[in-house]
């Protein structure tokens, strides 16, 4: 059968993708609760063991990329065969929409409360410092260092594909190992991270979107509504994946960035305007003053339970996001790619965090919605708390309707990107455009699997598998750094 398929398809990558998806799902769904507990304990052990590498290594990566950007090598221009060149506006919109997804608006509203509950009993901080760190940590975890993790594979793939246009768009295609088993392992890690990232993202995003639609339509959230939500989202990103980057993902991304900006500006106008602006300024100033300290802090509850988890999460998602960004970065210099990815991604996330976090904090301080207590006492699901926070404003119906559209488009652009990456990686040559039929196949695969996981309580297990995947990726990243140094140095020397 495989002999009859498109000769440009990489049968090995396609087979690994399908088989790995099936194997991981069976492993998780045999006993979801016990599997989740086992994987959680495994991650806890590994996070303690590798905490210093995650914390110090990520900060070192940020420094490395900034040095590269401002060095003479920063002018190296990525040139990709048969790839379109996008304007900076479209490029920025697509990289942000692909790199974030619906989860940014979810965590921007409530993440501060997680840190507040941890820090409020810490005797070394006064009340003011507890709130400042609670506001600053979400910005830190979604900021410069995190986007540096996404950026590294973009640079490594971009340089390698410019020098060798026929490279396959996977770790093995870029690093070119001669040993078959090493090559197979690299492909498994690359594809496994993408599958788990997509599974977790969809599993977390669907309940939030369904909760928002439930509030907008004033109906109870049921399995039927969840299925309706999944069908709508799947239809949109299936069509977009079929159309491709130029007419699908690009247009959705441009539309969504405008919607997000309008949505946040309306919240500032309708909400506690002066409070949001003044506290945003104070939080940014506090973050910049304490950024190095926060980047190098180890051994605390936040650093182990949150910083390492987030860094591992970003690392596991980086193969998917990095591969997509490099595909849209034709004729961009390394300086543009590095500074654009880190600055646009970071400040886009920070803007979302500052507006929604400060709205939630104002509601807490005025006694309207006590988010820390609700989360600590598990009084309602987090997605319902997000909806309740936005519903506290005037014109809540219009805001929630806009919010639901933004969430759906964010989800679709992210998983369009995952579909596009898997389809591109499944071609024998990176210069060959992925076929529409292959994109549709992966679009279906990426929907069915997380849907089953969501209803059979397997999302948590996939979450832990995803971050466990990040451990070997630490070492692959070292190889990518070596590849970048070797390639740009040899190019300039020649």
Helices and strands as residue ranges (DSSP letters): G 2-4, H 11-29, H 32-70, G 72-75, H 88-100, H 103-119, H 127-141, H 144-163, H 171-175, H 180-217, H 223-243, I 245-249, H 250-270, H 273-296, H 301-302, I 303-307, H 308-327, H 334-365, H 371-376, H 382-391, H 396-425, H 436-455, H 459-493
